[in-house]
Amino acid sequence: MIYSVENKHHSSVRAIRETWASHCDGFLVFSTMSDPRIPTISIHHEGPEEYENMWQKSRSIWKFVGTHYLEDFDFFYLGGDDLFAIPQNLKRYLQEILEVRHSTADDDFYVGRRFKGRNDTSYFNSGGPGYVLSRGALRKYVNIGWNHPNCSTDAVTAAEDVMMAKCMKNVFDIDLIDTRDEQLRERFHHFSPQFIYRWKNPENIEEHWYAQYNEEWKPLEGLMCCSPSTVSFHYVENPVIMRHLHALSTTCHRDLKEQAKR
């Protein structure tokens, strides 16, 4: 699921629809105008249509999907229209989680890029690279969490990711998980590939909020920044770059398949 607005339909949303979205088992855009050609759905939510009210828009998206599609899919992935994802890697990684934990999608999973906020209890999965709810977790949110007083039902904030994390933890005791690979390389990336590759951890973490939010799991630098099984990047706003990244990832997957056959 992607959240967007009408003026992005023919740029970012179109690029997503023509690239990585084709590898999803289902795909919907929640926007300010319905368009079955994409498809987009004009989603009603409390309060104004603005970035500072993103939590209410996200709440309505989760409610809509949980009401109409809960039994159709195992996992549900939500992000913005500046998200580049590699669904093939996401599917493979989620399957690994289930196998390692001897679980099913009806168990509780909340998966993404861990951040630690500015206080000791503010742990959350960043909304930028998208986060995932299993069918079990979404069922609990729709049936109980959506109207639960400890799930910030009336909050007006852009921090939809923080609100969801608080709900998952405080109401259902669903924790974050470490989504890095065996070499501690991240799979979900809050920034674009060029930013992540060039990132240098400052000596003083107060110099950058990203360093503060990663204090407990310092990002690896350079070529070690990103797992080969990377799932997503954030801030990929240029449709040309979106298509370029998709071409690269498609080529890599094709090459891996050919190697596996030899």
BAVOMAR-962141 format. One record per residue (C-alpha): residue in one letter; x, y, z. Coordinates in steps of 0.1 Angstrom, whole numbers, plus 5000, padded with zeros to 4 digits. Layout:
<nodes>
A_X_Y_Z
...
</nodes>
This chain:
<nodes>
M_5000_5000_5000
I_5012_5035_4991
Y_4999_5068_5004
S_4999_5097_4981
V_4980_5127_4967
E_4965_5134_4933
N_4993_5155_4918
K_5017_5126_4922
H_4996_5101_4902
H_5014_5108_4869
S_5049_5110_4883
S_5059_5091_4914
V_5029_5068_4915
R_5031_5060_4878
A_5068_5051_4882
I_5060_5028_4911
R_5031_5012_4893
E_5053_5005_4862
T_5083_4992_4882
W_5084_4974_4915
A_5047_4973_4922
S_5044_4947_4895
H_5061_4922_4918
C_5036_4927_4946
D_5007_4902_4950
G_4984_4931_4955
F_4988_4969_4951
L_4967_4999_4961
V_4974_5036_4963
F_4955_5056_4989
S_4952_5092_4977
T_4930_5123_4974
M_4912_5110_4942
S_4901_5076_4931
D_4914_5063_4898
P_4908_5026_4889
R_4935_5027_4862
I_4963_5028_4888
P_4944_5019_4911
T_4940_5046_4937
I_4913_5050_4963
S_4903_5083_4978
I_4905_5074_5015
H_4884_5093_5041
H_4901_5102_5074
E_4897_5125_5103
G_4912_5160_5100
P_4929_5178_5071
E_4947_5163_5042
E_4982_5173_5051
Y_5016_5158_5061
E_5011_5168_5097
N_4980_5146_5098
M_4996_5115_5083
W_4987_5094_5113
Q_4950_5097_5107
K_4954_5089_5070
S_4974_5058_5079
R_4948_5047_5105
S_4922_5048_5078
I_4944_5029_5053
W_4950_5001_5078
K_4913_5000_5087
F_4903_4998_5051
V_4928_4971_5042
G_4921_4951_5073
T_4884_4952_5067
H_4884_4943_5030
Y_4916_4923_5024
L_4926_4907_5057
E_4922_4871_5045
D_4936_4877_5011
F_4973_4882_5020
D_4998_4870_5046
F_5016_4904_5051
F_5008_4940_5045
Y_5034_4966_5036
L_5028_5004_5038
G_5049_5033_5026
G_5049_5066_5008
D_5051_5076_4972
D_5089_5082_4975
L_5095_5046_4984
F_5115_5022_4962
A_5110_4986_4972
I_5122_4952_4961
P_5092_4929_4968
Q_5111_4898_4958
N_5135_4904_4986
L_5108_4913_5010
K_5088_4881_5003
R_5120_4860_5007
Y_5129_4877_5040
L_5094_4873_5055
Q_5094_4836_5045
E_5128_4833_5063
I_5113_4849_5095
L_5084_4824_5095
E_5107_4794_5090
V_5132_4804_5116
R_5105_4811_5142
H_5083_4782_5132
S_5055_4806_5128
T_5027_4816_5104
A_5014_4849_5091
D_4986_4846_5117
D_5012_4852_5144
D_5023_4887_5154
F_5050_4904_5133
Y_5058_4941_5129
V_5088_4944_5106
G_5108_4973_5093
R_5138_4997_5100
R_5143_5001_5138
F_5148_5036_5152
K_5153_5047_5187
G_5136_5081_5193
R_5146_5109_5216
N_5136_5091_5248
D_5143_5058_5263
T_5109_5042_5254
S_5104_5056_5219
Y_5114_5026_5197
F_5097_5024_5163
N_5100_5012_5127
S_5106_5041_5104
G_5078_5049_5081
G_5101_5061_5053
P_5113_5027_5041
G_5079_5012_5048
Y_5069_4988_5075
V_5051_4954_5075
L_5022_4940_5096
S_5015_4903_5095
R_4979_4892_5091
G_4978_4884_5128
A_4991_4918_5138
L_4967_4936_5114
R_4937_4916_5127
K_4945_4927_5162
Y_4949_4963_5152
V_4916_4964_5132
N_4895_4946_5158
I_4910_4961_5189
G_4937_4987_5183
W_4919_5010_5159
N_4896_5024_5186
H_4917_5015_5216
P_4925_5045_5239
N_4962_5035_5240
C_4965_5036_5202
S_4964_5074_5198
T_4931_5074_5181
D_4927_5112_5182
A_4963_5122_5176
V_4971_5148_5149
T_5007_5141_5139
A_5030_5133_5110
A_5047_5106_5132
E_5024_5078_5120
D_5053_5053_5125
V_5058_5063_5161
M_5020_5060_5168
M_5018_5025_5153
A_5048_5013_5173
K_5033_5026_5205
C_5000_5008_5197
M_5018_4975_5188
K_5038_4976_5220
N_5015_4991_5246
V_4984_4972_5236
F_4996_4940_5221
D_5032_4937_5234
I_5045_4932_5198
D_5081_4942_5197
L_5104_4953_5169
I_5128_4928_5154
D_5163_4931_5141
T_5160_4931_5103
R_5197_4932_5096
D_5214_4903_5078
E_5240_4880_5093
Q_5267_4906_5086
L_5247_4933_5103
R_5239_4951_5070
E_5205_4968_5070
R_5177_4957_5047
F_5153_4987_5052
H_5169_5021_5045
H_5155_5054_5056
F_5174_5073_5029
S_5182_5069_4992
P_5211_5046_4980
Q_5235_5075_4974
F_5229_5089_5009
I_5233_5056_5026
Y_5264_5047_5007
R_5281_5080_5016
W_5270_5081_5052
K_5298_5085_5078
N_5290_5080_5115
P_5300_5112_5133
E_5322_5111_5164
N_5295_5131_5182
I_5261_5116_5176
E_5245_5150_5185
E_5257_5162_5151
H_5229_5144_5132
W_5195_5130_5142
Y_5201_5099_5122
A_5231_5090_5143
Q_5211_5096_5175
Y_5183_5074_5162
N_5208_5046_5155
E_5229_5049_5186
E_5222_5013_5197
W_5230_4998_5162
K_5255_5020_5145
P_5251_5018_5107
L_5279_5002_5087
E_5295_5024_5061
G_5304_5022_5025
L_5299_4989_5007
M_5287_4974_5039
C_5259_4998_5042
C_5233_4976_5025
S_5224_4940_5025
P_5223_4921_4992
S_5188_4912_5003
T_5178_4949_5008
V_5141_4955_5008
S_5137_4992_5004
F_5150_5028_5001
H_5133_5061_5011
Y_5135_5095_4994
V_5136_5081_4959
E_5115_5110_4945
N_5127_5111_4909
P_5108_5088_4886
V_5139_5083_4864
I_5159_5071_4894
M_5130_5049_4904
R_5131_5032_4870
H_5169_5030_4870
L_5170_5012_4904
H_5143_4988_4892
A_5163_4980_4861
L_5193_4973_4883
S_5174_4951_4908
T_5157_4932_4880
T_5190_4925_4863
C_5205_4913_4896
H_5176_4889_4902
R_5178_4875_4867
D_5216_4869_4870
L_5211_4852_4903
K_5185_4829_4888
E_5208_4820_4859
Q_5237_4813_4883
A_5214_4790_4904
K_5206_4769_4873
R_5242_4763_4864
</nodes>
